[in-house]
């Protein structure tokens, strides 16, 4: 694998994020093609009750990046985006409990289909841990699925990936997955 380069999502990298989600991220999964990683950023009271569309989610991503209400990292290989991870303050994700300004969360990995199984998600996780630690967070949480069948379609990362870098099991959340946490201090 050629070396990966990482960029934090911001106004300057927004075009790359949009291009990736517009044309490449879900070429093998049309059902998720319009998400633009907005689901967990929305108020859960709205998620099931209001229809969202690709256009609405795309505009929400633009608005949130502009206001600083969306965070994460893009992975580039040979100048092209090959992955995305939503990683930022727990306060950005209103549907998840116990948010505070010292807790970060990592919720989504979207790896280009041609680059899955190459270690992109693991490299992105390691980069996100370093980046979030340098920004002063004291802990990071994630919620991978716990059973293998769900992990094969998992956009939250495999449980074993988190365990290998020191995340510890915190709680079984039923169908939502397993809450894992890594302390950074």
WOMOHU-V800414 format. One record per pair of residues at least 24 apart in sequence whose C-alpha atoms are under 10 Angstrom apart, sorted by the first residue. I is the first residue (numbers start at 1). J is the second residue. Records with the same first field share a line. If there is no record, write none. Layout:
I->J, J
This chain:
1->77, 115, 118, 119, 120
2->76, 77, 78
3->75, 76, 77, 78, 120, 123
4->74, 75, 76, 77, 78, 79, 80, 81, 82, 83, 120, 123, 124
5->74, 75, 76, 77, 78, 79, 80, 81, 82, 123, 124, 127
6->73, 74, 75, 76, 77, 81, 83, 84, 123, 124, 127, 128
7->72, 73, 74, 75, 76, 81, 84, 127
8->71, 72, 73, 74, 75, 84, 85, 86, 87, 128, 131
9->65, 68, 70, 71, 72, 73, 74, 84, 85, 86, 87
10->62, 64, 65, 66, 67, 68, 70, 71, 72, 73
11->62, 63, 64, 65, 66, 67, 68
12->65, 66
13->65, 73, 74
14->61, 62, 65, 66, 74
15->62
16->74, 76, 80, 81
17->61, 62, 73, 74, 81, 83, 84
18->58, 59, 61, 62
19->81
20->74, 80, 81, 82, 83, 84, 110, 112
21->54, 58, 81, 84, 110, 112
22->54, 58
24->81, 82, 83, 111, 112, 113, 114
25->81, 82, 83, 84, 110, 111, 112, 113
26->110, 111, 112, 113
27->112, 113
28->112, 113, 114
29->113
34->58
35->61
36->60, 61, 62, 110
37->61, 70, 84, 85, 86, 107, 108, 109, 110
38->64, 70, 86, 93
39->93, 95
40->86, 92, 93, 94, 95, 96, 107, 108
41->69, 70, 86, 91, 92, 93, 94, 95, 96
42->92, 93, 94, 95
43->93, 94, 95, 96
44->93, 94, 95, 96
45->94, 95
47->95
64->92
68->92
69->93
71->106
72->105, 106, 107, 108, 109, 124, 128, 131, 132
73->109, 124, 125, 127, 128, 131
74->109, 110, 111, 124
75->111, 120, 121, 123, 124, 127
76->120
77->115, 120
81->111, 112
82->110, 111, 112, 113, 114, 115, 116, 120, 121
83->109, 110, 111, 112, 113, 115, 116, 120, 121, 124
84->108, 109, 110, 111, 112, 120, 121, 124
85->109, 110, 111, 121, 124, 125, 128, 155, 156, 157
86->110, 128, 156
87->124, 125, 128, 129, 131, 132, 140, 141, 142
88->128, 131, 132, 135, 137, 140
89->132, 135, 137, 140
90->137, 140, 141
100->137
101->136, 137, 138
102->132, 133, 135, 136, 137, 138, 139, 140
103->132, 136, 137, 138, 139, 140, 141, 181, 182, 183, 184
104->128, 129, 132, 133, 135, 136, 137, 138, 139, 140, 141, 142, 181, 182
105->129, 132, 137, 139, 140, 141, 142, 143, 181
106->132, 140, 141, 142, 143, 144, 156, 157
107->141, 142, 143, 144, 155, 156, 157
108->142, 143, 144, 154, 155, 156, 157
109->154, 155, 156, 157, 158
110->154, 155, 156, 157
111->155
119->161
121->155, 156, 157, 158, 161
122->157, 158, 161, 162, 164, 165
125->157, 161, 162, 165
126->161, 162, 165
129->165, 182, 184
130->184
132->184
133->183, 184, 185
134->184
136->184, 185
137->183, 184, 185
138->182, 183, 184, 185
139->167, 181, 182, 183, 184, 185
140->167, 180, 181, 182, 183, 184
141->167, 168, 169, 170, 179, 180, 181, 182, 183
142->167, 169, 177, 178, 179, 180, 181, 182
143->169, 170, 171, 172, 173, 176, 177, 178, 179, 180, 181
144->176, 177, 178, 179, 180
145->172, 173, 174, 175, 176, 177, 178, 179
146->172, 173, 174, 175, 176, 177, 178, 179
147->175, 177, 178
150->175, 177
151->177
